[in-house]
Every structure is written in structure tokens, then in C-alpha cells.
Amino acid sequence: MSKRKTIIVILIILLIDQLSKIYIKTHFVLNDDVNVFTWFKIAFVENDGMAWGTKLSDFIPAISDRSAKLILTIFRIFAVTGIAFWLIDVLRKNKSKTLIFAIAIIFAGALGNIIDSVFYGILFSDSATEVATFLPANGGYADIFHGKVVDMLHFPIWSGILPDNLPLFGGTYFSFFDPVFNVADVAISTGIGILIVFNRKAFKEVSKTEKFQLESHNNPT
């Protein structure tokens, strides 16, 4: 996979992710939702913590929510920087297309969520009671590095009471799938899934002939 194609993939994911988030942020009030299908909703939620809505302060009570948010954002920046160096390295070494593609979409997804965490607090007003304004005159809803990640994709595929004869969980209410996520999350999950499912293909050594062909394609004379 050439450097040019890799950059295009990253830019496309970032563009779709950010356009969808900006649209939701400027057209929905927090917790608004719209039914697209019975199994799919556009539901506006904001996540200022980790995956599944958890927070660092949930595990370390001594840390305030504000400090935990800052620590998490800084950690994400270091993480995406590491992924960027990994991507540059596999491109330089002409590794497999599968590996390059997987790392590229993971990087794009991680960067998309970092943009929210770093900048959305100063770019938008609060969405709690009204549709947010872009670049509000009185300032944003939070300081830099304290923004919340915008999520909107919800797939409530099934909910109901489980059969009584089911061991352990019989007779209890169950719903699938509860988490609300965004395009960036999809990119990250897909990239990780590719690395797990296609592990051998992703990490296989490229032959000298393939390397020569890739180098010729990436550096035409």
C-alpha cells in the first residue's frame, strides 16, 4: 500500500468522522435520538472518559474528574504519536498492505477522537439544554484538552426478558447492543480486528521482488 493511498485513507476517515460529529453537535441537543431503522438510531451522547463511558476516576477515586480527563487526553496524544511512528516505520519498510491499512485506520480513528478531546471544549458551546454553537462568543464549554468525544451510532438490535430456563440470567432484562459510538471508534475496532483475524497475512514478510515493486511505485523516476 503506497504512502499516497495511506494518506488518502486516513483523510477520508477523518473527514467522515469529523463531519458527522460536527453535524450532530450543531443539530442535536444532548441525548436527542432519531430512529433510522428499528435496529439503528442516531443518538447524541458525549463521552468524557474511556471506552464504555468509564472514567479514570472510577478506578482511582483520589483523582478528580477534571484531572482524570486531562491525564486521559495526554495519554491518548502519546498513544496516537506512537501509532504514527509505527505507521511511518511499516511504510518505510514496505510491510504488507494488510498491516499498513490496519495501522492507518487505527491511527485515523485515534486521531479523530483526540481532536474532540483536545479542541471541542473550546470550539463549541454546551449541548446539555440547546443545540451547540460553533465558536460561541462567550467561549466554549471547557478548556483545551477537556473536550468530550461525540458519539452518535446506536444499534439497539434486541431487548427483552431472557427465557426463564436460561442458566444464571433467565428471567432478567437484557439488551443488545447498548454502547453508542462514532466513526472513529469503528475505524479503531476494524483495524484491531484485522490485526487479530488476519494476523499471519498482516505480519508476513514481503518478498524482495514485492519490496522492489512497492519502492518503484512509491518513488517513480
N, C-alpha and C positions, 0 to 999 in steps of 0.2 A: 504494500500500500504506500503510495507516494506521499511526500510531505504536503503537496498541494491538496490531495484528496483528504488527508487527515485534517488539515486546517478547515477545509470546507465542511466536513462532518461536524467538527467542533462548533463552527459558527452557526450552522443550521440548528443544532440542538440548543445553543444559547439563545438564538433568535426566537425559536418557538417557545422556549421556557420563559423568557423574559416578557415577550408579548402577551402570553397567556396570563402571567402574573399581574402585569400592569393593567390589562383589561379587567380582570377580576377585582383588583384593588380599586379601580376607578369606576366600577359599575355595580358593585355589590356592597352591602353592609355586612359586617362580620356575622357569621352563622346563617346568612341567607343561602338558600339552595333552590335549584331548579331541576325538576325531573326531565331527563332526556329520554330514558327508557325506564322500564320498571326495575331494571338491574343496574342502572347507571345514573348518577346525579352529578351536577356541578354544585359543589358545596364549599363555600368560602370559610376556611379556618386559617388561623395563624399559629405557627409553631415557634416558640422561642427557646425550645430545648433540643433534645436529641430525638432519635427515632422513637415512634410510637408516643410522642408527646411527653416523654420522661425528661427530667431535668437533672443536672449535675448536683444541685442542692438536695434532690431527693435521696441521694446516696451519701452526701456529705452535708449534714444539717448545719454545720458551723459556717458554711459559705452562704452568703445572701444570694438571692435570685439574680441580682444585678451583677455581682462578681462572677457568679457561675456562668452567666451569659457571655461576659467578656472573655473568660477563660476558654469557653467552648468555641467562640469565634476565632480567637487567636490560634487554638489548636487546629481548627479547620483550615486556616490560612497556611499553617506549616504543612498540614497533610496534603493540600492541593499543590503546594510547591514541590513536595516530594514526588507526587504523581507526575507533575510536569517534567521534572528531571528524568523520571523513569521513561516517560514517553519520548523525550529527546534522545535518550540512550538507545531505546529499541529502534527508533528511526535511523539513528546513525549507524547501528549495527545491522540494518536491514533484516530485522527479525520477521517472523511470519505475519501475514496480513491479518490473521485472526487475532493475534496478540496486540498488534498496533491498533486495530479497530476497537477492541475491548478496552484498552487503556484510554484511548481517545474519548470514548463516550463516558467512561467513568470520570475522566478529568472534566469534561464539559458539564456533566451533572453536578459534580462537586463545586465547580466554579459558579454555576448558576445559583446554587443555594448560598454560596458565600456572598454574592452580590446582594442578596436580600439581607443577610445578617449584617453586612458592613454598611450599606447605603440606604436601605429602605426607611430606616428610622428618621433620617434627615430629609428624605425626598418626599415623603407622604405624611398627611395628617392621620389621626387615629380613625380606625374604621368601626369602632365599637357602637356608635349611635347614628352615624351617617356615612354616606359614600365618601371615601378619602379624596383629598385634593392633592394634585401633584405640585410640588414646590409651594406649599402654603405660606402665606405672608407672615404668619406668626411662628413659623418653624415647624419641623416635623414632630412626630410623636415620641421620638427617642434620640439619644446621641448617636454619633457614629460608632460602629461596632456593636450596637444594641438593637438592631433591627430584627424583625420577626420574619420567618420564612413563610411565604404564601403557599397554601395548599388548596387544591380545588377538585381533584379527581376522586370520586367516591363510587365504589361498586358494591352496593348492598344486595348481593346476589341472592341470599336466602336468610330468613329469620323465622323463628318459631319455637315451639316446645319440642324437645327431643323425645323420642319414644320411651315409654316407661321401662321397657325391657332392656334398654341400653345400659351396660355396666357403668357405674360411677356417676354418669351425667344424665341418666334417664329422668325425664320429667322436668328438666330445667330449661330455661330460655337460652337460646343460642342464636347468634347472628354471624353471618359470613358474607361480606368482608368488611370490617368496621373502619380500618385506617383510611384516612384521607391523605392523598399525596399529590405530587406535581410531576411535570415532565422531567425535571432534573432527577427526581427520585427514580423514575422509570429508567432513565439512562444509566444511572449508577447500578441499579439492580440487574439490568440487562447485561451490562459489562461484566459484573461479578459472576452472573450466571454463565456467560460464555466461557470465562476462565475456568469455571468448575466443570461444566459439561464437556467442553472441547479442550480440556487441559492438554492432552497429548498434541493435538493439532496446533494449539496456541504456542506451546513451548518447544516445538520441534526445531531442529537446526536447519537453516536454509542452506541448500547446496551452493557450491561456488558458482555454478552456472546461473542459478537464480539470483544470487547476490550481484553478479556482473550485470544481469539484465535489469535489475532494480536500480543499480547505480547508474547505468546508461540512461534509464528512463528519468531518474531524478536529476541527472546532470547532463542534459543533452549538449552536444558540442555545436 
